[in-house]
Amino acid sequence: MIKFFLMVNKQGQTRLSRYYEHVEINKRTMLEAEVIKNCLSRSKDQCSFIEYKDFKLVYRQYAALFVVVGINETENEMAVYELIHNFVEVLDKYFSRVVSETLTLL
């Protein structure tokens, strides 16, 4: 099950957040800060799956944009990884030039 969905820029600012479980506002801020720190500190050569507390983080980087999804342990990481890519493609087609430079490189 997906717990949350985040879109973050390279400066660590959250651009979009959606939670599928109730999390208090002050805990969301702390959670987002820790999740962003974990994802931004990794190199491009490292795996895009991170075990964090009682769930897993699946993230993907597009230029200056990071898309991070928090999932429970029973969810398929590769399916979520592909979901992120499909979501970004839809955003790019709908809004045009969301991350088009990066999508052409993939």
Number of C-alpha atoms within 10 A of each C-alpha: 12 16 17 18 19 19 20 21 18 13 10 17 13 18 12 11 15 11 14 11 9 9 13 8 9 8 10 14 13 11 13 19 14 12 19 23 12 13 22 16 8 11 9 10 6 8 11 18 18 17 13 13 7 8 17 20 25 23 23 21 20 18 13 11 20 21 25 26 26 25 22 15 13 9 14 11 20 12 10 19 18 12 13 20 17 12 11 19 17 13 15 15 12 10 10 11 12 17 18 16 11 14 15 7 7 6
